[in-house]
């Protein structure tokens, strides 16, 4: 039995373990200093003590069976898990926190719960649980503030308990600084004792209100320590709140365009009041309706496959509504969804005008747009969510009578959310999918033929041009093949020449050696002697 630390059970168990740990950190000091509270509810405290001890023991068992990653693989072998845990420093902390120090009750009495102080050593487990919760929560800034307030509460609680214990040591009511005399019925109840001490400690740490001046050395030392801690508490609060505010501002700057910079630019260039109002309304619409304009910047830290999965889950249904993309392979659509750019148009704003060169196509996510005449008033049609336009202009089909220009005026009726896909992005993606490119161009031609916007002669010329291009490509491939064969033959010829020269050199060397070792020719010897005789005669 092994536990994956990334699964839900482990996360829930860490949350459960925060209860006994916080219980011990709050109750042990409370029972030690407020002895009346400890003795009056002793059966309850003892029951909760041993329930927390059982949970500590169960937590050691869970930790013993928790797997770990080795080279990216989850290790579940119990022998290795046991060896790793027993050799870790966490085992010593866990073991010391479970030592049976409760037997010291028989020596010091049940009014001394300080013997269980070793139970506070489980604080690393609490930190792990809080870190996991902060990672998983959807509101990390709220969680950080809540965690800080809990830390401050525990600190004030400990200080209140120590203040009551010091008052008991000095003497209740002996001066104005210590807790009033408990013989007074107004300050005799246990609830009043704790609340008064907690209020007194909160006053010191927050430096709010007038606390009585100390009169004894012990009181001065206590106040000095408290004021030093108060400075740290105040600094931590200011620092954490500042971090939260900075984080929120950074989040807004990432999610939405920076409005302050735009305002400063408009003021410096004396832009008309009407245009500035339109821009302000556009920003206001983004913030009120939480329109995200920088999806790619937000997700750029994620791996590519995760960004693709997110984009597919968010945008693929919208992209699949486009007619020319409905029969395309899924891998092409997955590439295209990463190229979609969200755009928001204000009421009365033109998305495109008749005669403009089309550089992108649009898919309506939300809102309504009107196809209007040149006067901007007469409406020919209304486009709603799921409709699209401009897809023909980005395919660059030859023979298109419109010449890749817009054929209509399209204006936003209200606030409209659109996705745009640029011609450059589509061309870049289609370069990796030649079959899909031909398929899309063919579907685009069919649409243009139905609309009567495709010149047949140009289409024939385009087909002929494609045939010529195909022939040229085939000739180029054949030429490249011949070049490769020629290069291979030249290499083989050079190799044969080197081998031939080497062989000839070897043969010449052998002939030279034979000439050195052969005896002189006999016939040649007789001829020489005969000439000698003839000459002598």
C-alpha positions in Angstrom: 0.0 0.0 0.0 1.6 3.2 -1.2 0.3 6.8 -1.5 0.9 9.1 -4.4 1.6 12.5 -2.9 0.0 14.2 -5.9 -3.4 12.4 -5.4 -6.5 13.8 -3.6 -6.2 11.5 -0.6 -2.9 12.9 0.5 -4.1 16.5 0.0 -7.2 15.8 2.2 -5.1 14.1 4.8 -2.8 17.1 5.1 -5.9 19.3 5.7 -7.1 16.9 8.4 -3.8 17.0 10.1 -3.9 20.8 10.5 -6.6 20.3 13.2 -4.6 18.4 15.8 -1.5 20.5 15.2 -3.4 23.8 15.7 -5.2 22.3 18.6 -1.9 21.6 20.5 -0.5 25.0 19.6 -3.5 26.7 21.0 -4.7 24.5 23.9 -1.4 23.5 25.6 -0.4 27.0 26.5 -4.0 27.9 27.4 -4.2 25.1 29.9 -0.8 25.8 31.3 -1.4 29.5 32.1 -5.2 29.4 32.7 -5.2 26.5 35.2 -8.8 26.9 36.0 -9.8 26.3 32.4 -7.5 23.3 32.3 -8.9 21.7 35.5 -12.6 22.4 34.9 -12.7 20.8 31.5 -10.0 18.1 32.2 -11.9 15.1 30.8 -12.6 17.0 27.5 -8.9 18.0 27.2 -7.6 14.5 27.9 -10.0 13.0 25.3 -8.9 15.6 22.7 -5.2 15.1 23.7 -5.3 11.3 23.0 -7.4 11.7 19.8 -4.7 14.1 18.5 -2.0 11.5 19.5 -3.8 8.8 17.5 -3.9 11.2 14.5 -0.2 11.8 15.0 0.4 8.1 14.9 -1.8 7.6 11.8 0.1 10.5 10.2 3.4 8.6 10.7 1.9 5.6 9.1 0.7 7.7 6.1 4.2 9.3 5.8 5.8 5.9 5.9 3.7 4.8 2.9 4.0 8.0 0.9 5.8 7.5 -2.4 8.5 9.7 -3.8 9.8 10.5 -7.3 13.1 9.0 -8.4 14.1 10.2 -11.9 10.5 11.1 -12.6 9.1 7.7 -11.6 6.9 7.2 -8.5 8.6 4.8 -6.1 6.1 2.5 -4.3 8.4 -0.1 -2.9 7.7 -0.3 0.8 11.3 -1.2 1.7 12.7 1.8 0.0 9.9 4.0 1.4 10.6 2.8 4.9 14.3 3.2 4.6 14.0 6.7 3.2 11.6 7.9 5.9 13.6 6.3 8.8 16.7 8.1 7.6 15.1 11.5 7.1 15.0 14.3 9.7 11.2 14.3 9.7 11.2 10.9 11.3 13.1 12.2 14.3 10.7 15.2 14.6 7.7 12.9 14.4 9.2 10.4 16.9 10.0 13.1 19.5 6.6 14.6 19.1 5.0 11.3 20.1 7.2 10.5 23.1 4.9 9.5 26.0 5.6 12.5 28.2 2.1 12.2 29.6 3.6 9.9 32.3 5.0 13.0 33.8 1.5 13.8 34.9 2.1 11.4 37.8 5.0 13.5 39.0 3.8 17.0 38.4 0.0 16.6 38.4 -2.7 17.1 35.7 -2.5 20.9 36.2 0.8 20.9 34.3 -0.1 20.2 30.6 3.3 21.7 29.7 4.6 18.1 29.8 3.0 17.7 26.3 5.0 20.6 24.8 6.8 18.1 22.5 3.5 17.9 20.5 4.3 21.3 19.1 7.2 19.8 17.0 4.8 18.8 14.2 5.0 22.3 12.8 6.7 21.2 9.5 3.6 19.1 8.7 1.5 22.2 9.2 3.7 24.2 6.8 3.5 21.5 4.2 -0.3 21.5 4.4 -0.6 25.3 4.1 1.8 25.3 1.1 -0.3 22.7 -0.6 -3.5 24.5 0.1 -2.1 27.8 -1.2 -1.0 26.1 -4.4 -4.4 24.5 -5.0 -6.7 27.3 -4.0 -8.3 29.5 -6.7 -7.9 32.6 -4.5 -4.2 32.5 -3.3 -4.1 36.2 -2.2 -7.1 35.7 0.0 -5.6 32.6 1.4 -2.3 34.4 2.2 -4.1 37.1 4.1 -6.1 34.5 6.0 -3.0 32.5 6.9 -1.3 35.7 8.1 -4.3 36.6 10.3 -4.2 33.0 11.8 -0.5 33.4 12.6 -1.2 36.8 14.3 -4.1 35.3 16.3 -1.9 32.4 17.6 0.8 34.9 18.5 -1.6 37.2 20.4 -3.1 34.1 22.1 0.3 33.0 23.4 1.1 36.5 24.6 -2.3 36.7 26.4 -1.6 33.4 28.2 1.9 34.5 29.2 0.6 37.9 30.4 -1.9 36.1 32.6 0.8 33.8 34.0 3.1 36.8 34.7 0.2 38.6 36.4 -0.3 35.5 38.6 3.4 35.4 39.4 3.5 39.1 40.3 0.1 39.1 42.0 -3.3 39.9 40.6 -4.3 43.5 41.2 -0.9 44.5 42.7 -0.6 47.4 40.2 -2.5 48.8 37.3 -0.4 46.9 34.7 -1.2 43.3 35.8 -4.6 41.6 35.5 -7.1 42.9 38.1 -7.8 41.0 41.3 -9.7 37.9 40.6 -11.6 38.2 43.9 -13.6 41.0 42.2 -16.7 39.3 40.7 -16.3 41.3 37.5 -12.9 39.7 36.7 -13.5 36.3 38.3 -15.0 34.4 35.4 -12.7 32.3 33.1 -14.2 33.8 30.0 -13.6 37.4 31.3 -10.0 36.4 32.2 -9.2 35.2 28.7 -10.9 38.0 26.9 -9.3 40.7 29.0 -5.8 39.2 28.4 -6.4 38.8 24.7 -7.6 42.4 24.4 -4.5 43.6 26.4 -2.1 41.7 24.1 -3.9 42.9 21.0 -3.5 46.5 22.2 0.2 46.0 22.7 0.8 44.3 19.3 -1.3 46.8 17.3 0.0 49.8 19.3 -3.6 51.0 19.5 -4.9 52.4 22.7 -3.3 53.4 26.0 -1.9 50.5 28.0 -1.0 51.0 31.6 2.6 51.8 32.3 4.7 49.0 33.8 6.1 49.5 37.3 8.3 46.4 37.9 11.3 45.0 36.1 9.4 41.9 34.9 6.7 44.1 33.4 9.3 46.3 31.6 11.0 43.3 30.1 7.6 41.8 29.0 6.6 45.1 27.4 10.0 45.5 25.6 9.7 42.0 24.2 6.1 42.6 23.1 7.0 46.0 21.4 9.8 44.4 19.5 7.5 41.6 18.4 4.9 44.2 17.5 7.3 45.9 15.2 7.8 42.6 13.3 4.1 41.9 13.3 3.4 45.3 11.8 6.1 45.0 9.2 4.9 41.5 8.2 1.3 42.7 7.9 2.3 45.7 5.8 4.6 43.6 3.7 2.1 40.8 3.0 -0.7 43.3 2.3 1.6 45.1 -0.1 2.5 41.9 -1.8 -1.1 41.0 -2.3 -1.9 44.5 -3.7 1.1 44.2 -6.1 0.0 40.7 -7.1 -3.5 41.9 -7.8 -2.2 44.9 -9.9 0.1 42.6 -11.8 -2.7 40.2 -12.5 -4.9 43.0 -13.8 -2.1 44.3 -16.0 -1.6 40.8 -17.5 -5.4 40.1 -17.9 -6.3 43.6 -19.2 -4.4 46.3 -21.2 -2.8 49.0 -19.1 -5.3 51.8 -19.0 -3.1 54.3 -17.2 -0.5 54.3 -20.0 -3.2 54.8 -22.6 -4.7 57.7 -20.7 -1.3 59.4 -20.4 -0.7 59.0 -24.1 -4.1 60.4 -25.0 -3.6 63.4 -22.7 -0.2 64.2 -24.1 -1.4 64.1 -27.7 -4.6 66.1 -26.9 -7.0 63.5 -28.3 -10.6 64.6 -28.7 -12.9 64.1 -25.7 -15.3 61.9 -27.7 -12.6 59.4 -28.7 -11.3 59.3 -25.2 -14.8 58.5 -23.9 -15.1 55.6 -26.4 -11.8 54.2 -25.2 -12.8 54.6 -21.5 -16.1 52.8 -22.3 -14.1 50.0 -24.0 -11.8 49.5 -21.0 -14.8 49.7 -18.6 -16.5 46.9 -20.6 -13.4 44.7 -20.3 -13.2 45.1 -16.6 -16.8 44.8 -15.7 -17.3 41.7 -17.9 -13.8 40.2 -17.2 -12.9 40.0 -20.8 -9.4 38.6 -21.1 -7.3 40.0 -24.0 -3.9 38.5 -23.3 -4.4 34.8 -23.3 -1.1 34.0 -24.9 0.8 36.0 -22.4 -1.0 34.4 -19.4 -0.4 30.9 -20.6 3.1 31.3 -22.1 4.8 29.8 -19.0 3.0 26.5 -19.6 4.4 23.8 -21.8 3.3 23.8 -25.4 1.2 20.6 -25.2 -0.7 22.1 -22.2 -1.3 25.4 -24.0 -2.6 23.4 -26.9 -5.0 21.4 -24.7 -6.3 24.5 -23.1 -6.8 26.3 -26.4 -8.5 23.2 -27.9 -10.9 23.0 -25.0 -11.7 26.7 -25.1 -11.6 27.6 -28.8 -11.9 24.4 -30.9 -15.8 24.3 -30.8 -15.8 27.9 -32.1 -13.2 27.1 -34.9 -15.1 24.0 -35.9 -18.1 26.1 -36.9 -16.2 27.6 -39.8 -17.3 25.8 -43.0 -13.9 25.6 -44.6 -12.4 24.0 -41.5 -15.0 21.4 -40.8 -13.4 18.6 -42.8 -9.8 19.4 -41.8 -7.7 17.1 -39.8 -7.6 17.6 -36.0 -3.8 18.3 -35.9 -4.3 21.3 -38.2 -7.1 22.7 -36.0 -5.0 22.3 -32.9 -2.3 24.4 -34.6 -4.8 27.0 -35.6 -6.5 27.4 -32.2 -3.1 28.7 -30.8 -3.2 31.4 -33.4 -6.7 32.8 -32.6 -6.6 36.3 -31.1 -9.6 37.6 -29.1 -10.9 41.0 -30.0 -13.7 43.2 -28.5 -15.6 45.8 -30.5 -17.7 48.5 -29.1 -21.3 49.5 -30.2 -21.3 51.2 -33.6 -17.6 50.3 -34.3 -16.8 48.9 -37.8 -15.1 45.5 -37.9 -14.3 45.9 -41.6 -15.3 48.3 -44.4 -16.1 47.5 -48.0 -13.0 47.7 -50.2 -10.5 47.2 -47.4 -7.8 44.6 -48.0 -8.5 41.5 -46.0 -5.7 40.4 -43.7 -7.7 38.3 -41.3 -10.9 36.4 -40.9 -13.3 36.7 -37.9 -15.4 34.3 -35.9 -18.1 35.6 -33.7 -18.0 34.3 -30.2 -20.6 36.6 -28.6 -22.6 39.5 -29.7 -24.3 40.7 -32.9 -23.0 42.4 -36.0 -24.8 43.9 -38.9 -24.0 43.9 -42.6 -24.8 47.5 -43.5 -24.8 49.7 -46.6 -22.4 52.5 -47.3 -24.6 54.9 -45.4 -24.1 52.8 -42.2 -27.8 52.7 -41.5 -29.4 50.2 -43.9 -29.0 46.7 -42.6 -28.9 43.8 -45.0 -28.3 41.0 -42.5 -27.4 40.4 -38.8 -24.6 38.0 -37.8 -24.7 36.4 -34.3 -22.6 34.0 -32.3 -21.2 31.1 -34.4 -21.1 33.1 -37.6 -17.9 33.9 -39.4 -16.8 36.1 -42.3 -13.6 37.1 -44.2 -12.5 33.4 -44.6 -12.1 33.8 -48.4 -9.8 36.8 -48.2 -7.1 35.0 -46.3 -6.9 32.0 -48.7 -5.4 34.1 -51.5 -7.3 32.2 -54.2 -6.4 33.2 -57.8 -9.3 34.4 -59.9 -11.1 36.0 -57.0 -12.9 39.0 -58.5 -12.8 40.9 -55.3 -9.0 40.7 -55.2 -8.9 39.7 -51.5 -10.8 42.9 -50.6 -13.8 43.2 -48.3 -17.1 43.0 -50.1 -19.3 44.4 -47.3 -19.4 46.8 -44.4 -19.8 45.0 -41.0 -20.6 47.0 -37.9 -21.0 45.9 -34.3 -24.5 46.4 -32.9 -23.5 46.1 -29.3 -20.4 44.9 -27.5 -19.1 42.0 -29.6 -16.4 39.4 -28.8 -14.7 38.0 -31.9 -11.7 35.8 -32.7 -9.5 36.8 -35.5 -7.2 34.6 -37.5 -4.6 36.4 -39.6 -3.5 35.4 -43.1 0.1 35.1 -42.1 -0.7 32.7 -39.3 -2.9 30.6 -41.6 -0.2 30.5 -44.3 2.5 29.6 -41.7 0.4 26.7 -40.4 -0.7 25.5 -43.9 3.0 25.3 -45.0 3.2 22.2 -42.8 0.0 20.7 -44.2 0.1 20.8 -48.0 -2.9 18.5 -48.4 -5.0 20.6 -46.1 -3.9 23.7 -48.1 -5.1 22.2 -51.3 -8.4 21.1 -49.7 -9.1 24.6 -48.2 -8.3 26.3 -51.5 -10.7 23.9 -53.3 -13.5 24.6 -50.8 -12.8 28.3 -51.2 -13.1 28.1 -55.0 -16.4 26.3 -54.6 -17.7 29.1 -52.4 -16.6 31.7 -54.9 -18.2 29.9 -57.8 -21.5 29.8 -55.9 -21.2 33.5 -55.3 -20.2 34.2 -58.9 -16.9 35.8 -57.7 -14.5 33.5 -59.4 -13.2 34.1 -63.0 -13.3 30.7 -64.9 -10.5 31.8 -67.2 -8.3 32.7 -64.3 -9.2 29.4 -62.8 -8.0 27.6 -66.0 -4.9 29.7 -66.1 -4.3 28.8 -62.4 -4.7 25.1 -63.2 -2.3 25.4 -66.1 0.1 27.3 -63.9 -0.1 24.6 -61.3 0.6 22.0 -64.0 3.7 23.9 -65.1 4.8 24.3 -61.6 4.3 20.6 -61.1 6.4 19.9 -64.2 9.1 22.3 -63.1 9.2 20.7 -59.6 9.5 17.2 -61.2 12.3 18.4 -63.5 14.1 19.9 -60.5 13.7 16.7 -58.6 15.1 14.7 -61.6 18.0 17.2 -62.0 18.8 16.9 -58.3 18.8 13.1 -58.6 21.1 13.2 -61.7 23.4 15.5 -59.8 23.5 13.1 -56.9 24.3 10.2 -59.2 27.0 12.2 -61.0 28.6 13.1 -57.7 28.5 9.4 -56.7 30.2 8.4 -60.0 32.9 11.1 -59.6 33.7 9.8 -56.1 33.9 6.2 -57.4 36.1 7.2 -60.3 38.5 9.1 -58.0 38.7 6.1 -55.8 39.4 3.8 -58.7 42.2 6.1 -59.9 43.8 6.1 -56.4 43.7 2.3 -56.3 45.2 2.1 -59.9 48.1 4.4 -59.0 48.8 2.5 -55.9 48.8 -0.8 -57.8 51.2 0.6 -60.5 53.6 1.9 -57.8 53.6 -1.6 -56.2 54.4 -3.2 -59.5 57.2 -0.8 -60.3 58.7 -1.5 -56.9 58.5 -5.3 -57.4 60.3 -5.0 -60.9 63.1 -2.9 -59.3 63.6 -5.5 -56.7 63.7 -8.3 -59.3 66.3 -6.5 -61.4 68.6 -6.1 -58.4 68.5 -9.8 -57.5 68.6 -11.5 -61.1 72.1 -12.9 -62.4 73.7 -11.4 -65.6 72.5 -12.8 -69.0 74.8 -15.7 -70.4 74.5 -14.8 -74.0 75.4 -11.3 -73.3 78.6 -12.7 -71.6 79.7 -14.7 -74.7 79.3 -11.8 -77.1 81.5 -9.7 -75.0 84.3 -12.3 -74.9 84.1 -12.8 -78.7 84.6 -9.1 -79.3 87.5 -9.1 -77.0 89.1 -11.9 -79.0 88.4 -10.2 -82.3 89.8 -7.0 -81.1 92.9 -8.7 -79.7 93.5 -10.6 -83.0 
